[in-house]
Amino acid sequence: MGIVQRLQVDHLPGLTYSELFLQNEDLLPVPEEKRTWGYWNFIAFWVADSFNINTWMIASSMIQLGLSWWQAWICVWIGGADKLWRVGEPVVCVQQRRNGMASIGGSCVLVMLRAMWPSVNDIPNHLPASSGTTTKGFMCFFLFWLISLPAIWFPIHKIRHLFTVKAIVVSIAGITFFIWCIVKAHGVGPIIHQPATLSGSALGWGMVSSIMSCISNMATLVTNAPDFASRSSNPSAALWPQFISVPLCFSIVSFFGVIVSSSSQAIYGEAIWSPIDLLGMFLDRNPSHATRFGVWFISASFIIAQLGTNISANSISAGCDLTALLPRFINIRRGGYIAAIVGLVMLPWNLLKSSNQFTSYLSAYSVFLSSIAGVMITDYYLVHKGHYSVADLYHSRKDGWYAYTYGINFRAYAAYISGILINVVGFAGATGRTVPLAATHIYEMSFFTGFGVSALVYWSLNRLFPVRGASECATFEEVDVSSGDGVLGAGLEGSDEAGSDGKSVASGGVRSVRSKA
C-alpha cells in the first residue's frame, strides 16, 4: 500500500476510490493563476510551430509530386484555412491520439555536429540495413531525445516562454536560410518557372492529396489547441491569434520551402526536399568557416523548432490524454515522459525514408485524427450545443451526464471506427496493394471523409439513443462555479475542497452548465 501511495500523483484529500480514477490537479478546471497565456503568447506559439521542418518538407514534396510552385502554395493556403475549426472542451472528450517523437530533430543534431566537428560524419556504422538508421543517425536522434526531456518537466502555463524564444530564433534562422539560398543560386531558381507535370484529373487529385498532407501536418497542433486554450487569459486570446496566424504563418514557411527547393535545383542540379539535407550538402563541398557557422546556426535553430513542435504536438497532448486515462497515477508531466519512451521504441526514423513515405504517413495519420475530430466537434456543437456539466466530469454516479454502459460510450466508438473503415481500402492501396480507383480517391480525401462519416454516424446514433444532457432532452441553467453554488463540489463528496466555504476546486471563476431535468 505504501508503494501505491508513493506512485500516486497529487490529488484532493478525501476522494473516494472511484474519484481517484477520475480526477487530479491536471484534470480539474484550470485556476485563474494558471491562465497565463495572452494574445502574444498564442501568436508566438503559432509562429514558432509553423517554422518546423515538417512544413518545409510538405511544400517541397508537392513539387516532386508534379505541381507547380503556385499550385503547391494554393494547396497550403487551403489546408491552412481548413484548420481554423475550434474543437470543444478537451476535458469533455480527452482521448489518446498519438505518441511519437519526430526523428527529424536527430537529423538536425547530426548536421549541427558536422558543422562543429566534420569527423562526426566518419563514424562507422554498426547497425544492419534493416534497422532503418545508422549508428551516427541513432546517436543523434538519441541526443535530440535527451534534449527534449527537460522541456517536458515544465507545466503548460510556464512552457509558453519556450515558444516565445523559438518564434524569435527560428524566424531569424528561416529568413536567413531563405535569403542565403537565393543568393547562392543567383536567383530563385528554375523551379519557380517550372510548369506542372500533371494535368487533368491527375492534377486535381494531386492537389487534393497535397491539401490532405497540409491538413495532416497541422491537425495534431490544432486538434490539441484546447490543451493550451484552457490556459488562456480570456477566450479571445486563443481565438484570434489562431484565426490569423495559422494560415498566414504556415503559408509563409511553406513558400520558403518551395523557394529553397527551387534554389537547390540551381545550385546542385536537383530539387532537395529536406532543408536539413540541403544544409548537409553545404558541408560536403569544402565549406568555409562562415558557411560552417551559418549551417551550425540554422541547424541549431531547427533543433529548437523541432523541440517546440514535439513538446506541443506530442508531449503535452499525449500527457493530457494519458492523464485522463489513469489520473490516479498519471499527470501531464508523467504522461509526457511515457510518450517520450514510446516515441523512442517505435523507430520513427522509418517514416522519413522518402518524400512519398512521409506524405503517406501524414495521410494515414489524418485518418485517425479526422475520426476523432468528427466525434468531438459533433458532440460539443450538435449534441450538447456547447453545454457541459463540470460536476459530472468528476464523479462516477450513474445519474451523471457522462455515465455510460460499462463506462463505454458506444456511439463514439462506433462513429470513430466508421470514420476509419471508409478509408481502410484506400489505405491498403497506399501501401502498394491493388485497390479500386474510387477507394483511392476516398482515401486521398481522408480527413474530410473520415471526419464526415464519423460526425454523421455519431449524430445519428445520438438521435436514436440520446445521451444525458443532450440539447433535445434537457433544459439548461448557466452556473458560475465561483459563486459558491458548489457545482463541482457535488461530485466531490467527502472532499475537504468542497468544505464549509461552499466553494469548490473550480474557484477560479470557471463557467459551468448544469441540467435541470
ROLO-716742 format. One record per residue (C-alpha): x, y, z. Coordinates in Angstrom, 1 decimal. Layout:
{xx=X; yy=Y; zz=Z}
...
This chain:
{xx=0.0; yy=0.0; zz=0.0}
{xx=2.9; yy=2.3; zz=0.7}
{xx=4.3; yy=1.8; zz=-2.8}
{xx=0.9; yy=2.6; zz=-4.4}
{xx=0.6; yy=5.8; zz=-2.4}
{xx=4.1; yy=6.8; zz=-3.5}
{xx=3.2; yy=6.3; zz=-7.1}
{xx=0.0; yy=8.4; zz=-6.9}
{xx=0.1; yy=11.9; zz=-8.2}
{xx=-1.1; yy=14.8; zz=-6.1}
{xx=-4.9; yy=14.9; zz=-5.6}
{xx=-7.5; yy=16.4; zz=-3.3}
{xx=-7.8; yy=14.8; zz=0.1}
{xx=-10.8; yy=12.7; zz=1.0}
{xx=-11.6; yy=11.4; zz=-2.5}
{xx=-13.4; yy=8.1; zz=-2.9}
{xx=-11.7; yy=5.2; zz=-4.6}
{xx=-13.6; yy=5.8; zz=-7.9}
{xx=-13.0; yy=9.5; zz=-7.8}
{xx=-9.2; yy=8.8; zz=-7.7}
{xx=-9.6; yy=7.4; zz=-11.2}
{xx=-11.5; yy=10.4; zz=-12.4}
{xx=-9.6; yy=13.5; zz=-11.3}
{xx=-6.2; yy=15.0; zz=-10.4}
{xx=-4.8; yy=18.5; zz=-10.4}
{xx=-4.2; yy=18.5; zz=-14.2}
{xx=-7.8; yy=17.4; zz=-15.0}
{xx=-9.6; yy=19.8; zz=-12.8}
{xx=-10.7; yy=23.2; zz=-14.2}
{xx=-7.7; yy=25.5; zz=-14.6}
{xx=-7.5; yy=28.0; zz=-11.7}
{xx=-7.1; yy=31.7; zz=-12.6}
{xx=-3.5; yy=31.9; zz=-11.6}
{xx=-2.6; yy=29.4; zz=-14.2}
{xx=-4.4; yy=31.2; zz=-17.0}
{xx=-1.3; yy=33.0; zz=-18.2}
{xx=-1.4; yy=32.7; zz=-22.0}
{xx=-2.2; yy=36.0; zz=-23.6}
{xx=-2.6; yy=37.2; zz=-27.2}
{xx=1.2; yy=37.5; zz=-27.8}
{xx=1.8; yy=34.1; zz=-26.3}
{xx=-0.6; yy=32.4; zz=-28.8}
{xx=0.9; yy=34.4; zz=-31.7}
{xx=4.4; yy=33.3; zz=-30.7}
{xx=3.1; yy=29.8; zz=-30.4}
{xx=1.7; yy=29.6; zz=-33.9}
{xx=4.7; yy=31.5; zz=-35.4}
{xx=7.0; yy=29.1; zz=-33.7}
{xx=5.1; yy=25.9; zz=-34.7}
{xx=4.8; yy=27.0; zz=-38.3}
{xx=8.6; yy=27.2; zz=-38.5}
{xx=9.2; yy=23.5; zz=-38.4}
{xx=10.9; yy=21.2; zz=-40.9}
{xx=7.7; yy=19.2; zz=-41.5}
{xx=6.1; yy=22.3; zz=-43.1}
{xx=9.1; yy=22.9; zz=-45.3}
{xx=9.1; yy=19.3; zz=-46.5}
{xx=5.4; yy=19.2; zz=-47.3}
{xx=5.6; yy=22.1; zz=-49.6}
{xx=8.7; yy=20.9; zz=-51.3}
{xx=7.4; yy=17.3; zz=-51.7}
{xx=4.4; yy=18.8; zz=-53.6}
{xx=6.9; yy=20.0; zz=-56.3}
{xx=8.3; yy=16.4; zz=-56.5}
{xx=4.7; yy=15.2; zz=-56.9}
{xx=4.4; yy=17.2; zz=-60.1}
{xx=2.7; yy=20.5; zz=-59.0}
{xx=4.0; yy=23.9; zz=-60.0}
{xx=5.1; yy=26.2; zz=-57.2}
{xx=2.0; yy=28.3; zz=-57.2}
{xx=-0.3; yy=25.2; zz=-57.2}
{xx=1.6; yy=23.9; zz=-54.2}
{xx=1.2; yy=27.2; zz=-52.4}
{xx=-2.6; yy=27.2; zz=-53.1}
{xx=-2.8; yy=23.8; zz=-51.5}
{xx=-1.0; yy=25.1; zz=-48.4}
{xx=-3.4; yy=28.1; zz=-48.1}
{xx=-6.5; yy=25.8; zz=-48.5}
{xx=-5.0; yy=23.3; zz=-46.0}
{xx=-4.3; yy=26.1; zz=-43.5}
{xx=-7.8; yy=27.7; zz=-43.8}
{xx=-9.4; yy=24.3; zz=-43.2}
{xx=-7.8; yy=24.1; zz=-39.8}
{xx=-9.4; yy=27.1; zz=-38.3}
{xx=-12.0; yy=24.9; zz=-36.6}
{xx=-12.4; yy=25.3; zz=-32.9}
{xx=-12.5; yy=21.9; zz=-31.1}
{xx=-14.6; yy=21.8; zz=-28.0}
{xx=-13.5; yy=21.5; zz=-24.3}
{xx=-10.7; yy=18.9; zz=-24.0}
{xx=-11.8; yy=17.7; zz=-20.6}
{xx=-15.2; yy=16.6; zz=-22.0}
{xx=-13.7; yy=14.2; zz=-24.5}
{xx=-10.0; yy=13.6; zz=-24.0}
{xx=-8.7; yy=10.7; zz=-26.0}
{xx=-5.4; yy=9.1; zz=-26.7}
{xx=-4.5; yy=10.4; zz=-30.1}
{xx=-0.8; yy=10.0; zz=-30.8}
{xx=2.6; yy=9.1; zz=-29.4}
{xx=5.9; yy=9.7; zz=-31.1}
{xx=8.9; yy=11.8; zz=-31.4}
{xx=9.9; yy=13.4; zz=-34.7}
{xx=13.1; yy=11.8; zz=-35.9}
{xx=13.8; yy=15.0; zz=-37.9}
{xx=15.3; yy=16.5; zz=-34.8}
{xx=18.0; yy=13.8; zz=-34.9}
{xx=18.9; yy=14.9; zz=-38.4}
{xx=19.3; yy=18.5; zz=-37.3}
{xx=21.6; yy=17.4; zz=-34.5}
{xx=23.8; yy=15.5; zz=-37.0}
{xx=24.2; yy=18.5; zz=-39.3}
{xx=24.9; yy=20.8; zz=-36.3}
{xx=27.6; yy=18.4; zz=-35.0}
{xx=29.1; yy=18.1; zz=-38.5}
{xx=29.4; yy=21.8; zz=-38.7}
{xx=31.4; yy=21.8; zz=-35.5}
{xx=33.3; yy=18.5; zz=-35.9}
{xx=33.4; yy=17.3; zz=-39.5}
{xx=34.8; yy=13.9; zz=-38.3}
{xx=31.3; yy=13.1; zz=-36.9}
{xx=30.4; yy=12.2; zz=-40.5}
{xx=33.0; yy=9.4; zz=-40.5}
{xx=31.6; yy=7.5; zz=-37.5}
{xx=31.4; yy=3.8; zz=-38.8}
{xx=28.0; yy=2.2; zz=-39.0}
{xx=27.5; yy=-1.0; zz=-36.8}
{xx=23.7; yy=-1.3; zz=-37.4}
{xx=22.2; yy=-3.5; zz=-40.0}
{xx=20.3; yy=-2.0; zz=-43.0}
{xx=17.1; yy=-3.5; zz=-41.7}
{xx=17.2; yy=-1.1; zz=-38.7}
{xx=16.3; yy=1.8; zz=-40.9}
{xx=19.0; yy=4.0; zz=-39.4}
{xx=22.8; yy=4.1; zz=-38.9}
{xx=25.0; yy=4.3; zz=-35.8}
{xx=25.5; yy=8.1; zz=-36.1}
{xx=21.9; yy=8.6; zz=-37.1}
{xx=20.7; yy=6.8; zz=-34.0}
{xx=23.2; yy=8.6; zz=-31.8}
{xx=22.0; yy=12.0; zz=-33.0}
{xx=18.3; yy=11.0; zz=-32.6}
{xx=19.1; yy=9.8; zz=-29.0}
{xx=20.8; yy=13.2; zz=-28.3}
{xx=17.8; yy=15.0; zz=-29.5}
{xx=15.6; yy=12.8; zz=-27.4}
{xx=17.7; yy=13.6; zz=-24.3}
{xx=17.5; yy=17.3; zz=-25.1}
{xx=13.7; yy=17.1; zz=-25.2}
{xx=13.3; yy=15.5; zz=-21.7}
{xx=14.0; yy=18.6; zz=-19.6}
{xx=11.4; yy=20.6; zz=-21.5}
{xx=8.7; yy=18.1; zz=-20.6}
{xx=9.1; yy=18.9; zz=-16.9}
{xx=7.6; yy=22.4; zz=-17.2}
{xx=3.8; yy=22.9; zz=-16.7}
{xx=1.7; yy=24.2; zz=-19.6}
{xx=1.2; yy=27.7; zz=-18.1}
{xx=5.0; yy=28.2; zz=-18.0}
{xx=6.2; yy=26.5; zz=-21.2}
{xx=4.9; yy=29.5; zz=-23.1}
{xx=8.3; yy=31.1; zz=-22.8}
{xx=9.8; yy=28.3; zz=-24.9}
{xx=7.6; yy=29.3; zz=-27.8}
{xx=8.5; yy=32.9; zz=-27.5}
{xx=12.2; yy=32.1; zz=-27.7}
{xx=11.5; yy=29.7; zz=-30.5}
{xx=9.5; yy=32.2; zz=-32.5}
{xx=12.3; yy=34.7; zz=-32.4}
{xx=15.3; yy=32.4; zz=-33.0}
{xx=13.7; yy=30.2; zz=-35.7}
{xx=12.2; yy=33.1; zz=-37.6}
{xx=15.6; yy=34.7; zz=-37.9}
{xx=17.2; yy=31.4; zz=-39.0}
{xx=14.4; yy=30.7; zz=-41.5}
{xx=14.7; yy=34.1; zz=-43.2}
{xx=18.5; yy=33.8; zz=-43.2}
{xx=18.3; yy=30.4; zz=-44.8}
{xx=15.8; yy=31.6; zz=-47.4}
{xx=18.0; yy=34.6; zz=-48.4}
{xx=21.2; yy=32.6; zz=-48.3}
{xx=19.8; yy=30.0; zz=-50.8}
{xx=18.6; yy=32.7; zz=-53.2}
{xx=22.0; yy=34.4; zz=-53.1}
{xx=23.8; yy=31.1; zz=-53.6}
{xx=21.6; yy=30.2; zz=-56.6}
{xx=21.9; yy=33.8; zz=-58.0}
{xx=18.1; yy=33.9; zz=-58.1}
{xx=15.0; yy=32.0; zz=-57.1}
{xx=16.0; yy=29.0; zz=-59.3}
{xx=14.3; yy=27.2; zz=-62.2}
{xx=11.5; yy=25.6; zz=-60.2}
{xx=9.7; yy=28.9; zz=-59.8}
{xx=9.3; yy=28.9; zz=-63.6}
{xx=8.7; yy=25.2; zz=-64.0}
{xx=5.2; yy=24.2; zz=-65.1}
{xx=3.2; yy=21.4; zz=-63.5}
{xx=4.0; yy=18.0; zz=-64.9}
{xx=0.4; yy=16.8; zz=-64.0}
{xx=-2.7; yy=17.7; zz=-65.9}
{xx=-6.4; yy=17.0; zz=-66.0}
{xx=-7.8; yy=14.7; zz=-63.3}
{xx=-4.3; yy=13.7; zz=-62.2}
{xx=-3.6; yy=17.4; zz=-61.4}
{xx=-6.8; yy=17.7; zz=-59.5}
{xx=-6.3; yy=14.6; zz=-57.4}
{xx=-2.6; yy=15.6; zz=-56.9}
{xx=-3.8; yy=18.9; zz=-55.4}
{xx=-6.3; yy=17.1; zz=-53.2}
{xx=-3.6; yy=14.8; zz=-51.9}
{xx=-1.4; yy=17.7; zz=-51.2}
{xx=-4.1; yy=19.6; zz=-49.3}
{xx=-4.7; yy=16.5; zz=-47.2}
{xx=-1.0; yy=16.4; zz=-46.4}
{xx=-1.1; yy=20.1; zz=-45.2}
{xx=-4.2; yy=19.4; zz=-43.1}
{xx=-2.5; yy=16.3; zz=-41.5}
{xx=0.6; yy=18.3; zz=-40.7}
{xx=-1.4; yy=20.9; zz=-38.8}
{xx=-4.1; yy=18.5; zz=-37.5}
{xx=-2.0; yy=17.5; zz=-34.4}
{xx=-1.4; yy=21.1; zz=-33.4}
{xx=-4.8; yy=22.4; zz=-33.9}
{xx=-6.7; yy=19.4; zz=-32.6}
{xx=-4.6; yy=19.9; zz=-29.4}
{xx=-5.2; yy=23.6; zz=-29.3}
{xx=-7.6; yy=23.2; zz=-26.4}
{xx=-4.8; yy=21.9; zz=-24.2}
{xx=-3.3; yy=25.4; zz=-24.5}
{xx=-6.5; yy=27.4; zz=-24.8}
{xx=-7.6; yy=26.2; zz=-21.4}
{xx=-4.6; yy=28.3; zz=-20.0}
{xx=-5.6; yy=31.5; zz=-21.9}
{xx=-6.3; yy=34.7; zz=-20.0}
{xx=-9.6; yy=35.1; zz=-21.9}
{xx=-11.3; yy=33.2; zz=-24.7}
{xx=-10.4; yy=35.7; zz=-27.5}
{xx=-6.7; yy=35.4; zz=-26.6}
{xx=-6.8; yy=31.9; zz=-28.1}
{xx=-9.3; yy=32.5; zz=-30.9}
{xx=-7.9; yy=35.5; zz=-32.9}
{xx=-4.2; yy=34.5; zz=-32.9}
{xx=-5.2; yy=31.1; zz=-34.3}
{xx=-7.6; yy=32.6; zz=-36.8}
{xx=-4.9; yy=34.8; zz=-38.3}
{xx=-1.7; yy=33.1; zz=-37.6}
{xx=-2.4; yy=29.5; zz=-38.7}
{xx=-3.0; yy=30.1; zz=-42.4}
{xx=-0.6; yy=33.0; zz=-42.7}
{xx=2.4; yy=31.6; zz=-40.9}
{xx=2.2; yy=28.1; zz=-42.3}
{xx=1.8; yy=29.5; zz=-45.8}
{xx=4.8; yy=31.8; zz=-45.5}
{xx=7.0; yy=28.9; zz=-44.2}
{xx=5.8; yy=26.7; zz=-47.0}
{xx=6.7; yy=29.4; zz=-49.5}
{xx=10.2; yy=29.4; zz=-48.1}
{xx=10.3; yy=25.7; zz=-48.6}
{xx=9.3; yy=26.0; zz=-52.2}
{xx=11.9; yy=28.7; zz=-53.0}
{xx=14.7; yy=26.9; zz=-51.1}
{xx=13.9; yy=23.7; zz=-53.1}
{xx=13.9; yy=25.8; zz=-56.3}
{xx=17.3; yy=27.3; zz=-55.3}
{xx=18.8; yy=23.9; zz=-54.7}
{xx=17.9; yy=22.9; zz=-58.2}
{xx=20.0; yy=25.7; zz=-59.5}
{xx=22.8; yy=25.0; zz=-57.0}
{xx=23.1; yy=21.2; zz=-57.3}
{xx=21.0; yy=20.3; zz=-60.3}
{xx=18.3; yy=18.6; zz=-58.2}
{xx=15.5; yy=19.6; zz=-56.0}
{xx=16.3; yy=18.8; zz=-52.4}
{xx=13.0; yy=18.5; zz=-50.5}
{xx=14.5; yy=18.5; zz=-47.0}
{xx=16.2; yy=21.7; zz=-45.7}
{xx=18.4; yy=19.5; zz=-43.4}
{xx=19.7; yy=17.5; zz=-46.4}
{xx=20.4; yy=20.8; zz=-48.2}
{xx=22.4; yy=22.1; zz=-45.2}
{xx=24.3; yy=18.8; zz=-45.1}
{xx=25.2; yy=19.3; zz=-48.8}
{xx=26.6; yy=22.8; zz=-47.9}
{xx=29.1; yy=20.9; zz=-45.7}
{xx=30.1; yy=18.4; zz=-48.3}
{xx=31.8; yy=20.9; zz=-50.6}
{xx=34.8; yy=22.1; zz=-48.6}
{xx=32.9; yy=24.8; zz=-46.7}
{xx=34.4; yy=28.0; zz=-45.4}
{xx=34.3; yy=28.9; zz=-41.7}
{xx=31.5; yy=31.3; zz=-42.5}
{xx=29.5; yy=28.5; zz=-44.2}
{xx=30.0; yy=26.2; zz=-41.3}
{xx=28.9; yy=28.8; zz=-38.8}
{xx=25.8; yy=29.5; zz=-40.9}
{xx=24.9; yy=25.8; zz=-41.1}
{xx=25.5; yy=25.5; zz=-37.4}
{xx=23.2; yy=28.4; zz=-36.5}
{xx=20.4; yy=27.3; zz=-38.8}
{xx=20.6; yy=23.6; zz=-37.8}
{xx=20.7; yy=24.6; zz=-34.1}
{xx=17.6; yy=26.8; zz=-34.7}
{xx=15.8; yy=23.9; zz=-36.4}
{xx=16.6; yy=21.8; zz=-33.3}
{xx=14.8; yy=24.4; zz=-31.2}
{xx=12.0; yy=24.3; zz=-33.8}
{xx=11.5; yy=20.6; zz=-33.6}
{xx=11.8; yy=20.6; zz=-29.9}
{xx=9.0; yy=23.1; zz=-29.6}
{xx=6.9; yy=21.1; zz=-32.0}
{xx=7.5; yy=17.9; zz=-30.2}
{xx=6.5; yy=19.5; zz=-26.9}
{xx=3.3; yy=21.0; zz=-28.2}
{xx=2.2; yy=18.2; zz=-30.6}
{xx=3.5; yy=15.1; zz=-28.8}
{xx=4.5; yy=15.5; zz=-25.2}
{xx=1.8; yy=17.9; zz=-23.9}
{xx=-1.0; yy=16.4; zz=-25.9}
{xx=-0.1; yy=12.8; zz=-25.0}
{xx=0.3; yy=13.9; zz=-21.4}
{xx=-3.2; yy=15.4; zz=-21.3}
{xx=-4.7; yy=12.3; zz=-22.9}
{xx=-2.8; yy=9.8; zz=-20.7}
{xx=-3.8; yy=11.8; zz=-17.6}
{xx=-7.5; yy=11.2; zz=-18.4}
{xx=-6.7; yy=7.5; zz=-18.9}
{xx=-5.3; yy=6.9; zz=-15.4}
{xx=-5.4; yy=10.2; zz=-13.3}
{xx=-4.6; yy=8.4; zz=-10.1}
{xx=-1.1; yy=7.7; zz=-11.2}
{xx=-0.5; yy=9.9; zz=-14.3}
{xx=-0.4; yy=13.6; zz=-14.7}
{xx=0.6; yy=15.7; zz=-17.7}
{xx=4.3; yy=15.6; zz=-16.8}
{xx=4.4; yy=11.8; zz=-16.3}
{xx=2.3; yy=11.3; zz=-19.5}
{xx=4.8; yy=13.4; zz=-21.4}
{xx=7.6; yy=11.1; zz=-20.3}
{xx=5.7; yy=8.0; zz=-21.1}
{xx=5.1; yy=9.4; zz=-24.6}
{xx=8.9; yy=10.1; zz=-24.9}
{xx=9.7; yy=6.4; zz=-24.1}
{xx=7.1; yy=5.2; zz=-26.6}
{xx=8.5; yy=7.5; zz=-29.2}
{xx=11.9; yy=6.1; zz=-28.7}
{xx=10.9; yy=2.5; zz=-29.2}
{xx=8.6; yy=3.0; zz=-32.2}
{xx=11.6; yy=3.7; zz=-34.5}
{xx=10.2; yy=6.9; zz=-36.0}
{xx=13.1; yy=7.3; zz=-38.5}
{xx=11.5; yy=4.7; zz=-40.7}
{xx=8.8; yy=7.3; zz=-41.6}
{xx=11.2; yy=9.6; zz=-43.4}
{xx=13.0; yy=7.4; zz=-45.9}
{xx=11.4; yy=9.2; zz=-48.8}
{xx=9.0; yy=12.1; zz=-49.6}
{xx=6.4; yy=9.6; zz=-50.7}
{xx=6.7; yy=7.6; zz=-47.5}
{xx=6.5; yy=10.9; zz=-45.5}
{xx=3.3; yy=12.1; zz=-47.2}
{xx=1.8; yy=8.6; zz=-47.0}
{xx=2.4; yy=8.6; zz=-43.3}
{xx=0.8; yy=12.0; zz=-42.9}
{xx=-2.3; yy=10.9; zz=-44.9}
{xx=-2.6; yy=7.7; zz=-42.8}
{xx=-2.3; yy=9.8; zz=-39.6}
{xx=-5.1; yy=12.0; zz=-40.9}
{xx=-7.5; yy=9.0; zz=-41.0}
{xx=-7.3; yy=8.6; zz=-37.2}
{xx=-7.3; yy=12.3; zz=-36.3}
{xx=-10.2; yy=13.1; zz=-38.6}
{xx=-12.5; yy=10.4; zz=-37.0}
{xx=-11.6; yy=11.8; zz=-33.5}
{xx=-12.3; yy=15.3; zz=-34.6}
{xx=-15.6; yy=14.4; zz=-36.1}
{xx=-16.9; yy=12.9; zz=-32.8}
{xx=-15.5; yy=15.7; zz=-30.7}
{xx=-16.9; yy=18.5; zz=-32.7}
{xx=-20.3; yy=16.9; zz=-33.3}
{xx=-20.7; yy=16.1; zz=-29.6}
{xx=-19.8; yy=19.6; zz=-28.4}
{xx=-21.6; yy=21.7; zz=-31.1}
{xx=-24.6; yy=19.5; zz=-32.2}
{xx=-25.4; yy=17.0; zz=-29.4}
{xx=-24.7; yy=19.1; zz=-26.3}
{xx=-24.9; yy=22.5; zz=-28.1}
{xx=-21.9; yy=23.8; zz=-26.2}
{xx=-23.2; yy=22.8; zz=-22.8}
{xx=-21.4; yy=20.6; zz=-20.3}
{xx=-21.7; yy=19.6; zz=-16.7}
{xx=-18.5; yy=20.2; zz=-14.8}
{xx=-19.5; yy=18.3; zz=-11.7}
{xx=-20.5; yy=15.2; zz=-13.6}
{xx=-17.0; yy=15.0; zz=-15.1}
{xx=-15.5; yy=14.1; zz=-11.8}
{xx=-17.8; yy=11.5; zz=-10.3}
{xx=-18.9; yy=8.0; zz=-11.2}
{xx=-22.6; yy=8.1; zz=-10.2}
{xx=-24.9; yy=6.6; zz=-12.8}
{xx=-27.1; yy=9.6; zz=-12.9}
{xx=-24.4; yy=11.8; zz=-14.4}
{xx=-24.2; yy=13.1; zz=-17.9}
{xx=-21.2; yy=11.0; zz=-18.7}
{xx=-22.2; yy=7.7; zz=-17.2}
{xx=-22.3; yy=5.1; zz=-20.0}
{xx=-22.9; yy=1.3; zz=-20.2}
{xx=-19.8; yy=-0.3; zz=-18.6}
{xx=-18.1; yy=3.1; zz=-18.9}
{xx=-18.1; yy=3.0; zz=-22.7}
{xx=-19.9; yy=5.5; zz=-25.0}
{xx=-20.7; yy=3.0; zz=-27.8}
{xx=-21.9; yy=5.9; zz=-30.0}
{xx=-18.4; yy=7.5; zz=-30.0}
{xx=-16.6; yy=4.2; zz=-30.6}
{xx=-18.9; yy=3.2; zz=-33.4}
{xx=-18.6; yy=6.6; zz=-35.1}
{xx=-14.8; yy=6.6; zz=-34.7}
{xx=-14.4; yy=3.1; zz=-36.2}
{xx=-16.8; yy=4.0; zz=-39.1}
{xx=-14.7; yy=7.0; zz=-39.9}
{xx=-11.6; yy=4.8; zz=-40.2}
{xx=-13.3; yy=2.0; zz=-42.1}
{xx=-14.3; yy=4.1; zz=-45.0}
{xx=-10.6; yy=4.8; zz=-45.7}
{xx=-9.2; yy=1.3; zz=-44.9}
{xx=-9.4; yy=0.0; zz=-48.5}
{xx=-7.7; yy=3.2; zz=-49.9}
{xx=-5.0; yy=2.9; zz=-47.2}
{xx=-4.3; yy=-0.6; zz=-48.3}
{xx=-3.7; yy=0.9; zz=-51.8}
{xx=-1.3; yy=3.4; zz=-50.4}
{xx=0.8; yy=0.6; zz=-49.1}
{xx=1.2; yy=-1.0; zz=-52.5}
{xx=-1.8; yy=-3.2; zz=-52.9}
{xx=-4.2; yy=-3.1; zz=-55.9}
{xx=-7.5; yy=-1.5; zz=-54.9}
{xx=-10.4; yy=0.2; zz=-56.8}
{xx=-9.7; yy=3.7; zz=-58.0}
{xx=-12.8; yy=5.0; zz=-56.1}
{xx=-11.3; yy=3.7; zz=-52.9}
{xx=-8.0; yy=5.5; zz=-53.6}
{xx=-9.8; yy=8.8; zz=-54.2}
{xx=-11.8; yy=8.4; zz=-51.0}
{xx=-8.5; yy=7.8; zz=-49.1}
{xx=-7.0; yy=10.9; zz=-50.8}
{xx=-9.7; yy=12.9; zz=-49.1}
{xx=-9.2; yy=11.0; zz=-45.9}
{xx=-9.6; yy=13.9; zz=-43.5}
{xx=-12.9; yy=15.0; zz=-44.9}
{xx=-14.3; yy=11.5; zz=-45.5}
{xx=-13.2; yy=10.3; zz=-42.0}
{xx=-14.5; yy=13.5; zz=-40.4}
{xx=-17.8; yy=13.5; zz=-42.3}
{xx=-18.6; yy=9.8; zz=-41.7}
{xx=-17.7; yy=9.8; zz=-38.0}
{xx=-19.7; yy=13.0; zz=-37.5}
{xx=-22.8; yy=11.7; zz=-39.3}
{xx=-22.7; yy=8.3; zz=-37.5}
{xx=-22.2; yy=9.9; zz=-34.1}
{xx=-25.1; yy=12.4; zz=-34.7}
{xx=-27.4; yy=9.7; zz=-36.0}
{xx=-26.7; yy=7.3; zz=-33.0}
{xx=-27.3; yy=10.2; zz=-30.6}
{xx=-30.7; yy=10.8; zz=-32.3}
{xx=-31.6; yy=7.1; zz=-31.9}
{xx=-30.1; yy=6.7; zz=-28.5}
{xx=-30.0; yy=10.1; zz=-26.8}
{xx=-27.4; yy=10.7; zz=-24.1}
{xx=-28.0; yy=12.5; zz=-20.9}
{xx=-27.6; yy=16.3; zz=-21.3}
{xx=-28.3; yy=16.2; zz=-25.0}
{xx=-29.8; yy=19.6; zz=-26.1}
{xx=-33.0; yy=17.9; zz=-27.2}
{xx=-33.5; yy=16.2; zz=-23.8}
{xx=-32.8; yy=18.8; zz=-21.2}
{xx=-33.0; yy=22.4; zz=-20.4}
{xx=-30.0; yy=24.2; zz=-19.0}
{xx=-29.1; yy=26.7; zz=-16.4}
{xx=-25.8; yy=28.6; zz=-16.5}
{xx=-24.0; yy=28.4; zz=-13.2}
{xx=-20.9; yy=30.4; zz=-12.1}
{xx=-19.0; yy=27.8; zz=-10.0}
{xx=-17.0; yy=30.6; zz=-8.2}
{xx=-20.2; yy=32.0; zz=-6.8}
{xx=-20.4; yy=29.3; zz=-4.2}
{xx=-23.0; yy=27.0; zz=-5.8}
{xx=-20.7; yy=24.1; zz=-5.3}
{xx=-21.5; yy=22.5; zz=-8.6}
{xx=-18.2; yy=20.8; zz=-8.8}
{xx=-18.3; yy=20.0; zz=-5.1}
{xx=-21.4; yy=17.9; zz=-5.8}
{xx=-19.1; yy=15.5; zz=-7.5}
{xx=-16.5; yy=15.6; zz=-4.7}
{xx=-18.5; yy=14.4; zz=-1.7}
{xx=-16.2; yy=13.9; zz=1.2}
{xx=-13.5; yy=16.2; zz=-0.2}
{xx=-12.1; yy=19.0; zz=2.0}
{xx=-12.1; yy=21.2; zz=-1.0}
{xx=-15.9; yy=21.2; zz=-1.1}
{xx=-16.0; yy=22.4; zz=2.5}
{xx=-17.8; yy=24.9; zz=4.6}
{xx=-16.9; yy=27.9; zz=2.5}
{xx=-19.2; yy=26.5; zz=-0.2}
{xx=-16.5; yy=26.9; zz=-2.9}
{xx=-15.2; yy=24.0; zz=-5.0}
{xx=-11.8; yy=23.5; zz=-6.6}
{xx=-13.1; yy=25.4; zz=-9.6}
{xx=-13.0; yy=28.6; zz=-7.7}
{xx=-11.2; yy=30.4; zz=-10.5}
{xx=-14.5; yy=31.6; zz=-12.0}
{xx=-15.0; yy=28.7; zz=-14.4}
{xx=-18.4; yy=28.8; zz=-16.1}
{xx=-20.4; yy=25.6; zz=-16.0}
{xx=-23.7; yy=24.4; zz=-17.3}
{xx=-25.9; yy=22.1; zz=-15.3}
{xx=-29.0; yy=20.3; zz=-16.5}
{xx=-32.2; yy=21.0; zz=-14.6}
{xx=-34.0; yy=17.9; zz=-15.9}
